[in-house]
Amino acid sequence: MKAVLLGSKGNVTKPLTEILVSKGVDTTVITRSAENGKAIEADGAKAAVGSTEDVEFLTKTFQGANSVFVLIPANLFVPNTVKCMTSLCRKVCDAILSAGVPNVVYLSSVGATNPKIGFHYQNEQILKEKLPNVPSVSLVAPTGFFTNFYHNIGTIKKDNAVYFNVERETVEWYVHPADIAQLCADLILNPPTGEKFKKIYVVSDCAKAADIEKMINDALNIDVKWISVSDEAALQGAISIGLPKENAELLINLYSKTYQGEMLNDIKKHGSVTGTHKLADFFKADFAAQFAN
């Protein structure tokens, strides 16, 4: 079996690479960086160094692959990042078709059912438009990443607080990157049959504000408060650190009360896969180590 992965050494692609290599899969990882290429090869995979904007390069790299894992990141600080993402998605789809890849696993996101939420709605539509004849296409939809809490380290150190446009009693769903990687590996090793473009949510743990406060306190011995702010305050905060307004709005809407019911209903509609990682363990180990740096 041969698999090609986009995402270089990112926090999903790296553990996915390790799982596939351990299963004996001929794994190639695409990266722009020759330096990352060395690290990828040290993990037992092959590195294909080149640009994901180059359809000819992608097509050549995808040749003979049983599966392609597609990760198209949202660069929050690039104006009109959705436009950049859709352009890349079309190129990746063209290469998949030219190479005749039979199984595609696309890393989407919660909120991708609405163009006002997050960054993957348009790309899901492109996949459905361009890949209807590919035998298997899966849409993996993570909830909030555990690792997104790293962005709150600055305000914890400054204010002993984390700020979200989420009410204290709202139960939020979170996922560890390793659990995302495991689901993607399963879809590569055993391509699903039946429903095309199946949406599969992945969740590791859930928590309310008080739970997060306690877990951070237990991990750091700091009395941290969760401060709920309005959507407008969160939007202005995102803009103040350099996010273009159109990107900031899509990001803030992922947490907005306005869309919480819609997102939760879609998770219930499609169902979810539950991972094994827990937030408390993450805060005590990875988060505490990152906080100490």
C-alpha positions, 0 to 999 in steps of 0.5 A: 500500500502506498499513501501520500500525505500533505502537511509536512511535519504538522501536528496531524501529519507527523503522528499520521506518518508514524502510524502508517510507517509502523503499519508498513505503508509506503508513505510519502510526505510532501513538504516545501522544506528540504530540512523538514524532508530530512526529518520526515525521512528520519521518521521512516517515510519518503520526502517529496520536496516541492510546492503544493501549488505545482500540479505537475509535481503533485501529479507525479508524487501521487502516481501509484498512490492508493490513498492521499491525505489532503491537509490545506491549512488556513493561514489566518494572517494572509488576506482572503485565506479562503481564496488561497485555500480554494485555489490549492484545493482545485489543484490538488483535486486535478492532480488526484484525478490525473494520477487516478488516486482511488481513496482521498481523506480530506482534513476538514473542520467543524463548521464546514456546513456553513460558509460563515463558519470556519474555513473549509465550506468552499473546499468541501464543495470543490471536492464534491464537484470535482471528485464524484467519480473517485471511489472513496472520499472521506471528510474528517471534521475535528472539533477544537484542537487541544493545541489551540490552548497554546494561543492562550499562554500569553494571557495566562502569563499576563492576566491569569485568564483565558478569553473566549467568546463562549459562555461559561456553561457551554460544553465545548468539544475538543480533540487531540491531534493524535486522535485525528491522525488515528482516524485518518490512518484508519481511513487510509488503511481501510478505505470506506465503501458506501456513502461518498463524501462521508463526514466523520467528526472526531472528538477526544474530550469535552469541557465547560469553562469551570473544567478548563479553569480547574485543569489549568490550575491543577497543571500550572498551580495558577488560579486561571479564570475563563473570561467570556467576551462578546463576539464583537470584542473577540473580533476586535481582539483578533484584528488587533493582533493582525488577522484580516477582518474576513479571516477573523470573522470566520474564526470567531464564528466557530465559537459564537453562540449564534452558530453553536446549535447548528454545529452541534446538530450536524455532529449529532446528525453524522455522529463522531469518533471518540479518541483516547486522549484527555484534556487533563493529561494534555494540560499536565504534560504538553501544555505545562511544558509549552508554558515553561518555555 
